[in-house]
Amino acid sequence: MFYRPETKRHGLPHDPFKACVAPRPIGWLTTMSPEGIVNLAPYSFFNAVADDPHMVMFASNGRESYGPKDTLRNIEATGEFVYNVATWDLREKMNRTSAPVAPDVDEMALAGLTPVPSEIVKPPRVAESPIHLECVYHQTIELPSNDPDARNAICLGRVVGIHISEDVLTDGLVDLKKFKPIARLGYHEFTVVETIFKMIRPRA
Ligand SMILES: Cc1cc2nc3c(=O)[nH]c(=O)nc-3n(C[C@H](O)[C@H](O)[C@H](O)COP(=O)(O)O)c2cc1C
């Protein structure tokens, strides 16, 4: 099949786009408003995009009933955020933090998660998550939007601090089987890391 996405005429029961680019890591992002209210939300248009220095990105799409999304607004106002890895054990709590609640609601408390102070940035880390990246704001790139009332934008951050729980290390390597990160597929589907294989890049 072939269709032009602007026509939306895919003829399928649901838009297949997100299932075509999957799995996508979940950036479970903590931010803090200038007033000090903690915010936690999942963003699956998320990835690591550079290694030296370490850079990450996420895309904020559309708006919620309360207006622009808090995560990007907080980052642009304060310049800081924290990535928490979303794991199989935390899947329900991660999902709860995506609820469209007003900016004055602390989703970390709402989901029954424990804040733990970061080393460098103000937003706290999710204690229950085994890996955290402390990030400082680098740049926003505006994207086209088909809704004049909704902003689409990519936010880039530089990683300035990395926390890894000793519990998820095996012989000095991060052992994903110990915490089973989850990732987003299309529709309402997710996946979990359970199978790992190795391949060595060929030499020229
Ligand atoms: C697994 C998952 C992934 C999501 N990914 C995105 C995303 O990449 N971009 C986005 O704008 N919203 C995404 N959302 C929706 C936001 O989490 C939701 O709009 C949330 O209320 C935003 O919270 P905030 O206003 O506190 O930032 C996702 C939701 C879930 C459950």
The ligand as an SDF file (V2000), in Angstrom:
LIG
                    3D

 31 33  0  0  0  0  0  0  0  0999 V2000
    4.1220    6.4270   26.5880 C   0  0  0  0  0  0  0  0  0  0  0  0
    3.7250    7.8330   26.2590 C   0  0  0  0  0  0  0  0  0  0  0  0
    4.4970    8.5700   25.3750 C   0  0  0  0  0  0  0  0  0  0  0  0
    4.1660    9.9010   25.0660 C   0  0  0  0  0  0  0  0  0  0  0  0
    4.9470   10.5800   24.1850 N   0  0  0  0  0  0  0  0  0  0  0  0
    4.6660   11.8740   23.8920 C   0  0  0  0  0  0  0  0  0  0  0  0
    5.5190   12.6210   23.0030 C   0  0  0  0  0  0  0  0  0  0  0  0
    6.5140   12.1150   22.4730 O   0  0  0  0  0  0  0  0  0  0  0  0
    5.2030   13.9180   22.7760 N   0  0  0  0  0  0  0  0  0  0  0  0
    4.1200   14.5210   23.3480 C   0  0  0  0  0  0  0  0  0  0  0  0
    3.8900   15.7130   23.1040 O   0  0  0  0  0  0  0  0  0  0  0  0
    3.3020   13.8360   24.1940 N   0  0  0  0  0  0  0  0  0  0  0  0
    3.5620   12.5400   24.4860 C   0  0  0  0  0  0  0  0  0  0  0  0
    2.7580   11.8380   25.3570 N   0  0  0  0  0  0  0  0  0  0  0  0
    1.6500   12.5260   26.0100 C   0  0  0  0  0  0  0  0  0  0  0  0
    2.1600   13.3430   27.2160 C   0  0  0  0  0  0  0  0  0  0  0  0
    2.7660   12.4800   28.1680 O   0  0  0  0  0  0  0  0  0  0  0  0
    0.9590   14.0650   27.8460 C   0  0  0  0  0  0  0  0  0  0  0  0
    0.5070   15.0600   26.9340 O   0  0  0  0  0  0  0  0  0  0  0  0
    1.2930   14.6840   29.1820 C   0  0  0  0  0  0  0  0  0  0  0  0
    0.1010   15.1000   29.8030 O   0  0  0  0  0  0  0  0  0  0  0  0
    2.2130   15.8910   29.0530 C   0  0  0  0  0  0  0  0  0  0  0  0
    2.5020   16.3080   30.3460 O   0  0  0  0  0  0  0  0  0  0  0  0
    3.0990   17.7150   30.7130 P   0  0  0  0  0  0  0  0  0  0  0  0
    2.0990   18.7810   30.2840 O   0  0  0  0  0  0  0  0  0  0  0  0
    3.2270   17.6060   32.2050 O   0  0  0  0  0  0  0  0  0  0  0  0
    4.4160   17.8380   30.0040 O   0  0  0  0  0  0  0  0  0  0  0  0
    3.0320   10.4990   25.6590 C   0  0  0  0  0  0  0  0  0  0  0  0
    2.2310    9.7470   26.5530 C   0  0  0  0  0  0  0  0  0  0  0  0
    2.5740    8.4280   26.8330 C   0  0  0  0  0  0  0  0  0  0  0  0
    1.7290    7.6280   27.7890 C   0  0  0  0  0  0  0  0  0  0  0  0
  1  2  1  0
  2  3  1  0
  2 30  2  0
  3  4  2  0
  4  5  1  0
  4 28  1  0
  5  6  2  0
  6  7  1  0
  6 13  1  0
  7  8  2  0
  7  9  1  0
  9 10  1  0
 10 11  2  0
 10 12  1  0
 12 13  2  0
 13 14  1  0
 14 15  1  0
 14 28  1  0
 15 16  1  0
 16 17  1  0
 16 18  1  0
 18 19  1  0
 18 20  1  0
 20 21  1  0
 20 22  1  0
 22 23  1  0
 23 24  1  0
 24 25  2  0
 24 26  1  0
 24 27  1  0
 28 29  2  0
 29 30  1  0
 30 31  1  0
M  END
$$$$
